[in-house]
Amino acid sequence: MEYQSLLIKYAEIGVKGKNRYMFEDRLVRRAAAVLRKIPGRFQVYKSNGRIYAEASEAFDLDQAVEALQHVFGISGISPLVQLPLMPPEEMRQAAADYFEKAHPAYGGSFKVVATRANKAYPWDSNEINRQVGEEILSRLPESRVDVHRPELTLRVEVREKVNFYSETIPGPGGMPVGGTDKAMLLLSGGIDSPVAGYMVAKRGVNLEAVYFHAPPYTSERAKQKVVDLATQVAAYAGPIRLHVINYTEIQLAIYETCPHDELTIIMRRYMMRIAQTLAEQNGALALITGESIGQVASQTLKSLVSTNEVCTMPVFRPLIAFDKQDIIDLSQKIGTFETSILPYEDCCTIFVAKHPVTRPNPGIIRRSEEKLLPGINELVEKALAEDEIILCE
């Protein structure tokens, strides 16, 4: 069965009231952007509360659907046959023609659900249901009508054109990205942070990301791994500017000056300070981390409170109550897991303490940090000045 068009369905956008058109426009732009990467020469447009992707040449249906399954805001994708508006008898035949081609020799249960948005059309929706159902039964006598629990539903929409479809493939849901709101993701090479970025982007938030690199203790392969992860998240979130911060001198200063059981929490606090500065410089309104309560020493409740102490902007932790297996399952679903488990060093693991503090005392941590002044501030400024920006898309 060859299709010319796809019907793009949305759910949550439909309750946005007077602002609905803005979310629809974002969805149209994002869908058009991903479809430009595949053959088909698609035109994506909205018409009377519906969004269509119409191809001007043959296209690979599976490839188009996969592309749209990376677009937040889409609840479903339906391969669609669109025909010019026609008299009722012709429409009855055309609907049955579509059904036979899409489901040859069908012998299961079905029902017809018609929508008559064009109120001038001679048949109302009930009459369309009856007439089309009768025609299908006459052609496929092994099939049967079941209006309560059909195995297959044929949808007939009478609008400016006549639409036929019988399949809806799930989309990723959420809200379309493309507005002005932005957050800064602290992206490591682990499993958690890419999933956290995905989840916040699913709510329509634009992402930038920051990665803390520590050469020569972390290799170029470790850096490339993070670039690859950012690119995989960008498949859903749209282009991501990745800030690569050289963190080596800062880590060494902390390692040489501060008690070793406090290394992890102090290093984390300076990462948060730098991430917030980058966020402020680039118009981001919040930070995003992949932390989950109790997963490691730096993610106990007291450790998270200590980390938050150095930030004045909100810190979003969408995985905060997730089990590790929940996070792994989602990373596999979005395609980041195999990259995340590549065995390349992370700057947080190179300088990890053997027995890190799990219940840090904020006063003691602040006094340890005072020993780093004023030299640590110069190192932070230097790291920010040498920020390497990589566009991942």
N, C-alpha and C positions, 0 to 999 in steps of 0.2 A: 504493500500500500504506500503510495507516494502522497506526501502532504505538502501543501504550499505555505502553511502558516502554523503558528503556535499561539495558543491562548495562554496568557500569563495571568495567573490568579493571585490575588493577595487577600489577606484576612484582616490583620490589625489596622492597616492603613484605612480600612473602610469606616472606622469609628472616629476618625480625626476631625470631623466637622468641617469648619470653614478652612482649616489648614490642609485638608486632604489633598488638594491639588499639588501642594509642594512636595509631599511624599510620593505622589504618583510621578511627578516630574523627575525626582531623584531615581525612582525605580526604572523609568524609561531610559534615562541616561546611562545607568549602570548596566542594564540589560543590553543596550546598544553597544556599549564598550566591550563586553565579553563576546558578543556575537560577531563583532568586527574581526576577531581573531580566527574565525573559521569560515570556510567557503559557504556561499549562499547569498551574499549581498542583502542582508536583512534590513528592512525598515521597521523600526520599533515605534509604535504610536499608540495613543490612547483615544478611545472613542466611547462616549456615553458610559463612563464607569468601567470600561473594559480596556485591557492593554493587550495589543497584538504584536507579534513579530512575524512579518510577512517577507518571504524570500522571493527574490526575482530570478533565482536560478536553483537548480537541484542542490540539495544539501543532505548531509548525513544526520539523520534524526537523532541517533544516540549521541553524537558529538554535540549537537545543539542543546540537547537536554542536559548533558553533563555541564556544559558551560553555564546554563541558567541555574543549575543547582548550586552554583557558587555565588548567587546573587541574593543577598539578604533582602527580605521583604516579600519574596515569592513563596506563596504557600502551595502552589501546584502549577504544573505545566501540562497542557492538553494539546496533543497533535490535532490539528483542526483542518477541516475542509470548509472553505468559504465559497459560496456561489452567489451570483447576482439574485436579487429578489425575483421570485417567479410565481406564477399562479399556483393555487393549492394542489391541484392534481399533479402538476409537474414536481412540486416540492415533495409530495408523497413518494413518487417514484425515485427522486434523487436521494431521499433519506434511506430508502431500502437499498438502492445501489451502493451507497456508502457502507451500509451495514454488511452487505454481502462481501464487499471487497476487504473491509477491515477484519471481518470475522467469517471467513469462508466455511461453508458447511456447518455453521454453528448449530448445536443441538441442545444448548442449555437454557436456563431461564433468563428472561430479560424484561425490562420495562422501558417505556419511552417517557421522557420528561421534557416537555416543551415549555419554552418561554416566549411569549409574544410581546416583545417590547414595542413593536410597531402595531399600534392599536387599530390602524386602518386595515390590517390584513384580514381577509374574509373569514378564516377559521380562527377560533379562539384556541387557547392552549389545550383544553380538554379534547376538542375535535382533532387537533393535530396528533395528540397522543393516541386516540382511537384509530384514526386513519392510517397513520404510519405503522402502528402495531399490527393492524390487519394486513397491510401489505407485506410486512416481514414474515408473518405467519404463513401467508399464501406462498411465499418463495422458499421458506425454510420450515417445512412442516414438522421437523423433529424438534424445533424450538418450542418454548412455551412462555406465556406471560406470567410473571409473578410480581405484583406491585408492592409486596411487603419485603421480601428478601431476595431480590434478583441477583443472579451471578454477574449480570452485565446491565449497565444503564446507558441507553442512547439518549444523548441530549441534543435537542433541536432548538435553536435560537433564531427567532425571526426578528431581525433588526434592520439596519440599512441594507445588509446582506442576509443570507441564510447560512447559519453555522451548524455543522454537524461534528460531534466528537463523542467518544465513548471511553476515554481513558484519561485519568488525571494522575500524573507522576508527582510524588511529593517534592516540594522545594525545601529550602533550609529554614523558612520562616523568618521571624525577626522583623527588623526595620531597615529600610534601605539606607546605605551610607551616602554621603555627599553633601551634608549640611556644613555648618561652620564650626560645630563643636568638635573639639579635638582633645585627646589624652595621650600621655607619654607612657609607653610600655617599657618596663625594665625587662629586656629580653636576654635570657641566658641560652646556653646550649642544651638545657634540660627539657623534660617532658612538659612541665607545668606552665611556664610563661607563654609559649605559643598558644596554648589552649585558653589561657586567661585573655590574651589579646583577641582571639576569635570570639569569645563570649561577649566582650564589651563592644566589639565591632558589630556584632549581631543586633545590638540595640541602636545602631545607626551612628555610632561615634567614630569619627576619623582617627586614625592612629599615626603617631610617630613612635620610634623605638630607640632605645639606647642600649648598647652592648659595651661592657667593661672588659677590655682586652689587656692582657698582662704579658707582653713579650719580654724576654724569651721564654718565660715560664708557660705561656700558652702559645700554641703554634698558629701558623697561618691556616692550617686545616681546621683548627677550632673556630677561627674567625669566619672561614668560608661556610662552616656548618651553620653558624648563626645567620649569615646572609641567606643561606638556603631556606632556613626556617622562616625568616622574614618574608621571603618570596612566596613560600607556601601559604602563609597567613594572608598575604596581599592578594592571592587568588580569590579570596572572599572579601577582604576589607578594602580593596583598591590599593593603589600605589602607596608604599610606606617609605618614608625617609628614615634610614637607619643611621644613628649617630654612633660612631665607634670612638670610645674614650680610652686612651692609653692610661691604665690604672697602676702600672708597675711601681712607679716611684711613690705613689700614695700608699700602696700596700706595704712596700718595704719600710716606709717611715712608721707605719702603724706596727708592723711586725717587730721592729727594732726598739720601739719606745714603750709600747703598751703591754700589760700582762697578757700572757698567751691565752688564758681562758676567756679573755674579752675580745680576742681578735675578730671573731666572726661578727659579733654585734657591732663593733666599732667600724669595721670595713663596710658593713651593710648601711650604717648610718651615713657614712660619707658618700656611698652610692646614691642614697636617697637625696642628700643635699645637692649633688651634682645633677641628678635627674630633675629635681625641681627647678634648678637654675635653667637647664635646657628647656624645660616646659614653659617657663616664664618667657624665655627669649623667643620661643617659637609659637606662642599663642595657644598652648595647651592649657586646659583648665584643671586637670587632675593627673595623678600617676596611677599606673596599673601594675600590679605584681601578681605572680603565680603562687603566692603563699597560701598554705592550708594549715589550720591550727594543729600543732603538735607533730607535724610531719618530720621536722628536724629541729635541732637546738635553737636555731634563730627564728623558729616559728611557734614557740610557746607563746601563750597569751602575754606574759610579761615581756618577752623579747619583742613581740609586735608592738606593744605599747612603747617600749624604749625606741624602737625604730621610728614610730610615728611622731615621737617627740620633736624630731628635727624638721618636720614638714609643717608648712602652714596651709598647703592646699590639700584637697581630699585625696585619699589613697584608696583606690578600688581594688578589692581582692575577691573576684568572682568565684574563686575556688575554695574559699575559706572553710566551708563545711564539707568539702568533697573527700571521700575516701580515695586512696591512691589508685585503686582499680577503676573508679569512676573516671578519673582523669586520664588514665591509660586508654580506656574504652573510647573516650571522646577524641583523644589524639589520634587513635587509629581511624576513627570515622573521618576526620578532616585531613588525614594524610601526612601528619607531622611526626608520627611515632618513630618510624624507621630512621628518619634523620636524627631525631633527638637521642636515640640510643647509640649513635656512632661513638666510638671510644676515644674522643678527643678531649683534651684537658679543658677544664673550666677554671677561671681565675679564683672562684670561691673555694674550689677544692684544693688548690695548690697550697694555700696558706692556712688551711683549716687547723684548728687546735685539736689536740688529742682528747681533751676533756673540756669542751666549751661550756661556758656558763649558760644555764637554762632559765635562771630566775634573776636576770640582771637588776642591780640596784641603780636607778637612774642617776643618783647623786655620785656614786662611785664611778660610773661610766663617764659622766661629765668631767670629773676630776682627772681621769686618765686621759681624756681628750685634751685637757688644758696643757698637758706636757708636750703635745704636738705643736702648740702655737709658738711663734707665728708662722713657722716654716710650712706647715701643712696648707695654710691658705694660699701661699704662693704656688705650691704644687697643684692645688685644685685649679687655680687660675690658668696655669700652664696647660693642664690637661684639657680645659675647656677651649683654650685658644687653639689647640692642635686637633680639635674635633674633626674627624674624618666623616663625611656624609656620603652614604651610598644609597642610591635610589633602587628600591626593590619592587618589582612589579611583574 
